[in-house]
Amino acid sequence: MTQEFYISVTPVRDGEYLVRTEDVAMGVPLAEELVNWDVGRWLRQAVQVMHDPIVGLLRGNHRGTTSTATAAETSDLVSLGRELYDAIFQGTIRDSWMIAQGVAQNQKEILRLRLGLKDDRLPLLPWEVIHDGARPLATNTDIVFSRYRTSTNRVVNATDWQRTTDNEQPLKILMVLAAPTDQEVLELQQEAEQLQQELQRETPSNKQPNLELTILHQPGREQLTQALEHEHYDILHYAGHSDLSASGGDLYLVSDKTGLTEVLSGDDLAGLLVNNGVRMVVFNSCQGVYSASASENGSSSGSLADALLKRNIPAVLAMAEKIPDDVALNLSRLFYRNLKQRSAIDLSIARTRQGLLSSYGSDQLYWALPILYMHEEFDGYLQATGEKPPLTRGIWDDDLDLGDWQPGDFPESGWDRQEQQDQQTVDNLLKELQAGNNANPPGTETPAIDQPQADAIDFYKLGQRLAAEGDDIGAMEAFGSALRLNPEFAAAYNDLGQVFEQTGSWSEAMTSYKMALRYQPDLSQAQENLQRLTEEIVALPKPDDATGAAAPLEEENP
C-alpha cells in the first residue's frame, strides 16, 4: 500500500506563490503557505548545473563514454536541491510533511510525494534534485517522487487505466527506433535487441513472459499507426529525435516510401495514443519535455510531454536532457526489470535512479534527468496485483547478469536511510543551538563537564536538571552530548523531544520521539508524547479557517 502526499504550487502575483497540500493520508493535517520565490535565479542556477551531457562530452568532461560533473557542479546541484526542498517544505507544510512521514513509517508503507505545478516557469526547474539534507528524495524507495499536471477538470474514468486481474496477461511495450543516419539506427537496433533478449531470458521457459517487448525499426506515420491499432500496446517507448513546437512538440519518423523524415506532432500523437489505450509513454529523445535549457534558448513552444498530459495519458517519462545511448540502455534495462516485477511506475523509477547512481557514480547527473509525470488519479500500476509490494528487498531475489548493479551497491532501501535523516535533523539543530549558546542570559550558563571523564548518563542527568531549571539551550546541548556518546539512548531522545516541544520546534520534537521509539519501541512516555503531539497538530485550525493558519500569512505578506 502507499500513502499519498500531493502538493500544488499556484502563482499569486510576481514572485509570490501559494503552496498547499491537496491530498494527504488520514491523520495528516492539510496545510498551505504563501511564499516568495526567486524562480529566475533558480533557473539560471539550473542551467549551469544541468547542462546537456552530450555537450559535456564535447567540452572534454568525460569518464569512459559518459560525461562527468565537476565537484563544484555536484556541490551546486546539492545546494540547489536543498534550496528547492526548503522552499517547498516550510511552516505548516513542513509540519504536515513530517507527520506524513511518521504515519507512513509507522505503517511500513511507501509515501508517494506528488508535485503539481501550475506556473509556466516552475516546471522548468529540476525538482527531481530536491534534497532534504541527507539524500535526494527522488532516489528514495520509501518516499517516491513524481510530478502531475494540475488542471481544473479531473473528470477522468481512471478505471479505464486498470489492467484486467488476469496476471498472466503480459505488459506489451512497443519500442520505436528512429534516427537520421544508418549508423545511429544500427547502434540503437543492437542495444534494443540486447534488451529484448535479456527480458526474455529472465522468464522461465515454461511460463509466459509478463513483459513483452516489440521493436519497430524506422517506421513512418502509417506504420506506427497500424502497429498501435492492431496490437494494443500498454507502453510506447520512443528512441530518436524530437523537438519543441507550437503543435505540442514534434516527433521525427522515417517514411518507408521516400526514406525522408516525417514529422508527427505531439497533438496528433496524443490522439493516436488515447484512441488505442496506451497508458504510458517513454521519450528517450532531446526536448521531449520543456526544461531549463530550452528556456535558456528562448523557446516557448510546447513539448511532447505537455501534449500527452493534456489528453490525460496516465504516465509520461521524458528526459530533461539527451543522454548517451549506453546510459539510455541501462536506464531502460533497470526500469523494465522493475515493471516486470509488477512494481508501480514511480517506485520503478526510484529504483532506476538508484541503479544509475550505482553504475555511474555520484559525480554523474544521469539519475536526475528522467522526469516522471503521472496523472493525479492514476495509482501507478500498469499490471494488476493482488497485493502492493511491501518495503522489502524480495524484488531483488532474481539473479542478474554479471556486471549489473545489485542492491548491495547502494544503501539499504528500508528504513535505515530514514534513521540517518532523522539523526541528521536532530544533530543539525543541536549544532545551531550550540552556536548560539553564548547568548544565554546571565545566570543561565551551562556548567562545564569534562566530556572524556563523563559518560552518556552524566550528560543525560545534566540535561534533565537544566530542563527543570528552564535552561532549554543548555538542556539541548547536554542531551546532544549524551546522544553523541550513546546514539541509541532512547530516554535522551524522548527528553530532548520534550525540550524541542517546549521551544515550539514541533517537527524536531516529533523526530526525537520517533528516534526514541526506534531504539526502544516499548518506551511508553515517548509513545504518549508522540501521540499527544500528533493529535495537537491535527487539531490545529485548517488554513481555510479565518481564525486559523491563514491569518499569519497575511501578516507576513502584507
N, C-alpha and C positions, 0 to 999 in steps of 0.2 A: 504494500500500500504506500501511498505518497501523501504528504501534506502540501497544500498549496499556499503560496505567498505571492500574490500579484501586487505589483507596484506600477502606478501610472504617473507620468510626468506631463503636465499640461502648461504651455506658456500662458502667462497672465499679461505681462507687459514687458517692455525691453529689459532683458536680463533677469526677469522675475518669473519663477515657476512654482506651480503647485504640485507637490509630491504627496501622493496619498496611497494608502493600501486599498485595493479593490476587492480582493477575495482572500480570506485567511481561514485557517483551521479553527474549529470550535475551541473557545477558551483563549484565543489570541485577540487582543483588542485592535479595532480599526484605528487608524491614525492619519494625520495629514500635517504637512508643514509648508509654509510659504518661504521660499528660499531665493537667494540671489546667486546666480552662477555667471562666471566669465567664460562662456562657451567658446568664444573666439580664441581665447588664449589656449584652451584645451585642444582645439582643432589644430592650431599651429604646432603645439607640442606633439600631437598625434602624428602629424605629417612627418615630423623629424624622426620619430622612433618606429613608426610602422611603414617604413619605405618598402617599395616593391622588391622582394627577394631576388627576382631576376635581374633587376637593375643593380642590386648589390653585387652580383657576380661580375658585372662589367666594371664595377668600381674596384674590384680586386678583393672584396670581402668574401672569402670562401674557405670552406673546410671540406675537402673532398669534392663532392658535386653539389654542395649546398652552401647557402650564404650564412654568414655568421655576424651576429650583432656584437658591437664593441661593448666593453664593460660599462662605458658611460651610457650607451643606448639601453642596455639591460637595466641599469640603475634608473634611468629616466622612465622606462616602462613601468617599473615597480612604483616609482614616485607618482606617475600619472594614475596608475591603478588605485593607489591608496587615496589619492585626492578625489577620484570619482566615487570610491566607496564612502568616504567621509561626507561627500556632498549629498549622497542619497540617504544614508543612514545617520540622521541627526534628529535630536529631540525625541518626540513621541514615535517617529518612525523607527528609530534605533531601539527604543524600549520594546515596541511591538515585535521587531525582528529578533531580539534576544529571547523573548518569550516563545516565539515560534520555534526557534532552535531548541529551546528547552523541552517543549512539548514533543517535537519530532524525535529528539534524542531519547526522551523517556519512553516513547512508544516504539523505539527502534525502527523508525520509518524514514524514508527519504524525504527531504524537504525540497520542494520544487520552487525555485525562485524564477518568476517571470517578470520581465520588464517591458512595459508598454510606453512608447514614446510618441507623443502627438505633435511635436515640433518638427519642422523641416530639417533643422541642423542637428538636432540631438542624435538621430540615427547614424550620423556620420562618425560619431565618436566610437572608439574601440571598447565598448562596455564589457567585452569578454575578458579584459585585463583587470577588472576591479579586484582589489587586493585588500584583505581585511587586516593586514599587518603581519599575518603568519603565512598566508598562502593565497594564490589567485583562486577566487571562488569557482571559476569555470573549470578548474582541473579537479574539483571535488567529485566524489561519488556519494557522499552523504548529503551534500547540497548540490543540486544540479541546476544549471542556468540556461535560460533561453529568452529570446525576445518574443513579443507578439505585437501585431499591428492593431492599435486601438481604433475602434470605429463605433459609430452610434447605432449601427444595425447589426445586432447579434443574432438575428433570426436565421439560424442555420440548423439543418437537421443533422446533428452530429452522429446519429445512428447510422447514417449512410457511410460513415468512415470506418465503422467497425467491421472487422472480418468475421466470417462465419465461425462458429465454435468448433468446426471441424479442423482440428490441429494438424491433420495430415495434408491439408491444402498448402502448397508451397508459396512462399513470398516471391513474386515474379519481378525481376529487375530487367529493364531494357537499358543497356549501356550504348550510347550513341557516340561514335568516334568520327570527328570531322576536323580536318586540318588542311591548310593550303598547299603543303608540299608532300610528296610521296614519302620522303624520309621521316617526317613527323608522323605520318599515318602509320608507317611500318613500326616505329617505336611504340606508338600507342597501342597498336594491334597486338604486339608481342606482350606488352605488360598486361593488357586486358585478358588475353588468353591465359597468361600465367595465373592471374587472379581467379579466372573461371575454373581452371584445373585444381587450384588449391581448395576452393569451396566445395567442389565435387569430391575431391579426395578425402575431405574430412567427414563425409557422410558414409556410414556403413553400407556395404553393397546390398544388404537385404532390406534397406529402408529407403523410402522416397525422400529426397532432399527437401528440407523445409525452406530452402532458399535457392532460387533458380535464376541464373544469370544468362541473358542472351545478348550477344554483341551484334550491333548494327553498324556496318562499315561504310563510311562516306555516303550517307543517304541524302536524297533530295527531299523536298517538302512532301511529294506524293508518296514516296516510300516510307517516310516516317509516319505519315497519317495512316497508311494501310497497316503498319505494324501495330500502332496503338489501338486501332479499331478492331483488329482481328484477335489479338492475344490477351487483352485485358490486363495490362501490367499494373503493378502497385507502385513501382518506383521508376522514374525516368532519371538516368544518370547521363549527363552531357559532358563530354570532354572535347574541347575545341576552343573556338574563339567567339567572343560576344562583345557587345558594346552598349553604351547608353544611347537612348534615342527618345524622341517625343512620343513614339508609339509603344512605350513600355519596354524599351531595350530591343536589341537585335541579336538574334542567334544565327550563326552562319553555317549553312549546309552546302552540299555539292550536288549539282544537277547530274543525274545519271545519264542524261541525254547529251548535254553540251560539255559537261566537265567543268562548267563555270560555277562561281559561288552563287548560291541562292540565299536570300535573307528571309528569315521567319521572324516576324515581330513578336514581342512579348505578349501583346494583346491577343494576337492570333494563337500563339502557343497556349495561352491560358484557357481560351475557349476549347481548344483541342483536348487539353488535359481534363478539364471539367467534364466534358461530354463523354469521356472514356474512363472515368473513375480513377484516374491516377491520384494517389494520395500523398506522394512525396516526390520532390524534385531535388536533385543534387547537381549543382553547377560547378564543374572544375574548369573554370574559364575566367578570363580577365573581365572585370567590371560587370560581373553578374549581379552585384549589389552595389548600391551607392555608398561610397566610403570617403574618408577624409582626403585621400589623394585625388579622387575625382573632383572634389570641391576645390582643391588647390588649382586644378586645371581650368577652373571657371565653368565647368559643365553643370547644368541644372536640369538635364534630361532625366527621363525615367529609366529605371533598371528592370531587368527581367524579374528579379525577386519581387519588386513592387507590383508589377503587373499580375503576377500569380497570387500574391497575397490579397489583392483587391478582389479577386474572384474566389476567395476562400479555399485555396489549396491548403490542406491541413498542415503541411510541413515543407519548408524550403531551406536547403542548406547551400550557402554560397560562400565564396572566398573573398575576404577583404582585399586581397591582392593575389595576383597569379603566382602559383607556387611551382617549383620544378617537378618534372614528371615522376621522378623517383619518390619524392615526398607524397605526391598525389596518390601513387600506387599504394604506398604504405598506409596512408590515411584511409583509402578505400578498403584495404585489407582489414584494418583494425575495426572500422565501422561496421562492415558487413558481417564480420565474425560475431560481433555483439548482437546484431539484429538476428543472426542465425540462432542465438540463444534465447530469442523472444524477449529481449530487453527493450525498454522504452527508448524512443529516439534520443531524448535528451540525456539519459543515462549512458547510452551507447556513445554519444559524442563526448561526454565527460571522460569515459574510459579511453576513447581515441586520443584525446588531448594528453592524457597521461602517457599513452604509448609514444606519442610524438616527443614528449619531454624526455622519455627514457631513451629513445632511439637517437635523438639529435642533440640532447643536452640542453641545459638551461640558458645557454647563450644563443639559442635559436628562438625565433619568434613564430615558428610554424604553428605551434599549439594555439596561438591567439588569432590565427587567420580565419578559421571556419566560423561563420556567423549562422546561427540556427534561429529561424523563426518558426513558431508553432502557433496555430490558431488557438485563441483563448478557450475554446470549448473542446479542443482535441486533447485526449488523455495521453497521447504519445505512443500508443501501442498499435503497430501495424498488423500484428497477429494476435488472435485470441489466446488468452492464457487463463487457466482456471485460478491461478494464484500469482499475484505480482511477486517478482523476485525479491527475496529478503536481502538485507545488507550482509551478505556473506561472500566468501571467496569461491563458492562452489562452481561459479560460472567458468573458472579457470582450470577445472579439473581435466578438461580435454587436452590432449597433447598438442603442442605447437611445433612447427618446423624449427630446426636448429637455426639460431640467429634471430628469431623473432623475440620481441620483448616478453618478459614474464612479469607476473605481479610482484615478484620479489625485487624487480629492478627499480621500483619506486616505493614510497612509503605505504604502509598498510592502508587499506581503503575503508577500514572500520572506524571506530570512534577515537583511535589514538591521536589522529591529527586534530580532532576537536579538543582533546585534552590539552595538546600543546598550545592550541589557540587560546583556550581559557587561561592556561598558566601564563601565557604571554600578556594577556589582557590585565591580569592582576599585577604582574611584575612591572608592566609599563606604568600603571597608575601609581604603584608604590614608588617608582623612581621619581615621578613628577612630584609626589608629595614630599619625598625626602629632599628634593632640590629646594623646596620652599620651607624647609624646617626651620631655617634661621629667622623666619618671620614670626615665630611664635611670640605671643605676648610675654612680658616679663613675668617670671614666676612659674612658667609652664615648660621650662626647658626639660628635655628628656634626659634622665640620668644616664651617664655613660657606663657601658658594660664592656669589659674586655672580651670580645667575641671568642677568641681561642679558648678562653677559660670557662666559657658558658656553653650550655647545650640548648637544644630547642625548647625544653621545658622552662628554662630560666627566662628566655625571651617571651615565651607564651604567658608566664605569670606576670612579667613586667607589663605586657600588653593589656592584660586584664586590669591591672592596677591603674594604669594610665587611662584606660577607657572609663573606669569608675570615677576618676578624678576629672573627667571631661576633656582630657588632652587627646583629641581624636588623631591629630597628626602623629604624636608620639606613639599612640597605640598602634596605628597602621605600620609605622616603621618597626616597632617591636614584633608584631605578628609577622611582618615580612621577613625579618631576620630569622624567626623561628621556622618559617617555611623554606627558607634557603638552606637551613641546616637539615630540615626534615621535610622534603617536598610532599610527603604523604600524610602530613599532620592534619587529620580531619577536623579536630576541635579548633585548631588555629584558623582554618578556613572559615569555619562557622562563625567564630568570634570576629574575624575580620569582616565578614559579610554584615554583621550587626553594626559595626562601625561605619562601613560604607553606607548602609541604610540610614544611619543616624545623620550622615552628612548629605543625604539626598542623592547619592550615587546608586540608583536602583539597579541599573544594568550590571554594575560591578558587584553589587550585593548578590544578585541572582547567580552570577558566575561563581562567586565564592561559595554559596550554598551548594551549587551543583558539584563543585570540586570536592566539598566535604563529603557529599553522598557518594561520589565516585570511589573515594578511598574507604568510606565506612557507611555502606548503604543503610545500616540499621541505626544511624545516629538520629534519634528521634527529634532532638532540638533543631537540627538542620532541616529535617523533613517538615516540621511545623513552620519554621521560618520561611522556607521556600513556598509552601502552600499559602501561608498568610500573605506574603508579599505579592504573589501572583494574583490572588483574589483582590487585593487592594488596587493593583494596576488595572485589572479587568474592570473594576467598578468605577474607574475614573470616568468623568463625563466625556462623551463622544465628541469629535470635532464639530458636529453639526449642532451641538448644544450651545445656545447663546451664552451660557454662563460657564462653558467648559473650555476645551483646549483651543477654540478659535480665538478667544479674547487675547491671549498673549501674542498671537500672530499679528494682530492689528497694532499692538503696542510696539512690537519690534520693527514693524514695517509700516510706519505711518504714511 
